[in-house]
């Protein structure tokens, strides 16, 4: 009886395997003929769900500019400031620059010294150096006297 059961089991497994092979062959033939285009499998449905989500996210992200645009805008602003077109606290007028430098240096002589004042003196001196109003030796001597 055991042998008979083993034979039946093997026969069932053989039938299942042949049926599986037949369905795979049939599916391949249907795919070759293009008749499986309307068939929805779980994997295909999962891919469609993912694509719908990604496309929806892209449509929602149109409300916010991408980071590359923000970086480009920042680079443009920096370029404008370097070219003298941006917002700056320093004037291009040499009298205003010299007056501001005198006021800051007078305050520093009285003992009001801070990092902000050193930075502002340095910026004014660099602007005067760029304009050709002072030379490098004048710049160095003022910096030495300030410290």
C-alpha positions in Angstrom: 0.0 0.0 0.0 2.9 2.3 0.7 4.3 1.9 -2.7 0.9 2.7 -4.2 0.7 5.9 -2.2 4.2 6.9 -3.3 3.3 6.3 -6.9 0.1 8.4 -6.6 2.1 11.2 -4.9 4.7 11.2 -7.6 2.0 11.1 -10.2 0.3 14.2 -8.7 3.6 16.0 -8.5 4.4 15.1 -12.1 0.9 16.3 -13.2 1.4 19.6 -11.3 4.8 20.1 -12.8 3.6 19.4 -16.3 0.6 21.7 -15.8 3.0 24.4 -14.6 5.2 24.0 -17.6 2.2 24.1 -19.9 0.9 27.3 -18.3 4.4 28.9 -18.7 4.6 27.9 -22.3 1.1 29.2 -22.9 1.9 32.5 -21.2 5.0 32.8 -23.3 3.0 32.2 -26.5 0.4 34.8 -25.4 3.1 37.3 -24.7 4.6 36.7 -28.1 1.2 37.3 -29.7 0.7 40.4 -27.5 -2.5 39.1 -26.0 -1.4 39.6 -22.3 -1.5 43.4 -22.5 -4.8 43.6 -20.6 -3.8 41.1 -17.9 -3.1 42.6 -14.5 -0.7 40.8 -12.2 0.1 41.7 -8.6 3.5 42.9 -9.6 2.2 45.0 -12.5 -0.4 46.6 -10.1 2.3 47.3 -7.5 4.4 49.1 -10.2 1.4 51.1 -11.4 0.7 52.1 -7.8 4.3 53.2 -7.3 4.3 55.2 -10.5 1.1 56.9 -9.6 2.5 57.9 -6.2 5.8 59.2 -7.7 4.0 61.2 -10.4 1.6 62.6 -7.8 4.5 63.6 -5.6 6.2 65.3 -8.6 3.1 67.3 -9.4 2.9 68.4 -5.7 6.5 69.4 -5.7 5.9 71.9 -8.5 4.7 74.2 -5.8 8.1 74.4 -4.3 11.2 75.4 -6.3 13.9 72.7 -6.5 17.0 73.2 -4.4 19.1 73.8 -7.5 17.1 76.9 -8.4 17.7 78.2 -4.9 21.4 77.6 -5.2 21.5 79.3 -8.6 19.6 82.4 -7.1 22.1 82.5 -4.2 25.1 82.4 -6.6 23.5 85.2 -8.7 23.1 87.3 -5.5 26.7 86.7 -4.5 27.9 87.6 -8.0 25.9 90.9 -7.9 27.3 91.8 -4.5 30.9 91.1 -5.8 30.2 93.2 -8.8 29.0 96.1 -6.7 25.3 95.9 -7.7 24.0 94.2 -4.5 23.0 95.6 -1.2 26.0 96.8 0.7 26.4 98.8 3.9 29.5 100.6 2.5 29.2 103.6 0.3 31.3 104.2 -2.8 31.7 107.8 -1.9 35.3 108.3 -0.6 34.3 111.1 1.8 31.6 109.0 3.5 34.1 106.1 3.8 36.8 108.3 5.3 34.3 110.0 7.7 33.0 106.5 8.8 36.6 105.3 9.3 37.4 108.4 11.5 34.3 107.9 13.6 35.1 104.2 14.2 38.8 104.9 14.9 37.8 107.7 17.4 35.5 105.3 19.2 38.2 102.7 19.3 40.7 105.1 20.9 38.2 105.9 23.6 38.1 102.2 24.5 35.0 101.0 22.6 36.5 98.0 20.8 34.6 95.0 19.4 35.0 92.4 16.7 32.4 94.2 14.7 34.4 97.4 14.7 37.6 95.7 13.6 35.7 94.0 10.8 34.1 97.3 9.7 37.5 99.1 9.7 39.0 96.3 7.7 36.1 96.4 5.2 36.4 100.2 4.8 40.2 100.0 4.3 39.8 97.3 1.7 37.2 99.4 -0.1 39.6 102.4 -0.1 42.4 100.1 -1.3 40.2 98.9 -4.2 39.3 102.4 -5.1 43.0 103.4 -5.2 42.6 106.0 -2.4 45.1 104.3 -0.2 48.0 102.0 -0.9 49.0 98.7 0.9 51.4 100.5 3.2 48.7 102.8 4.5 46.4 99.8 4.9 49.0 97.9 6.9 49.9 100.9 9.1 46.2 101.6 10.0 45.7 97.9 10.9 48.8 97.9 13.1 47.7 101.0 14.9 44.2 99.7 15.5 45.5 96.5 17.2 
